[in-house]
């Protein structure tokens, strides 16, 4: 294993901490930016990074998706 990847992991963690504490960026956005940067610097092609992002988010939100849709519908229906 190359020494480059552990250093890249540490730099990504530092980026997340600095962007949330100093720049007041939302932690989720900081994690997304750091993960995209990590993927690009580790040699993954950009379409592969986008595909992984959408596949994993769909898998993790698959169970809560019907619940989220129901909540949206409830919010859109006006009170009577």
Helices and strands as residue ranges (DSSP letters): H 3-21, H 27-41, H 46-61, H 65-76
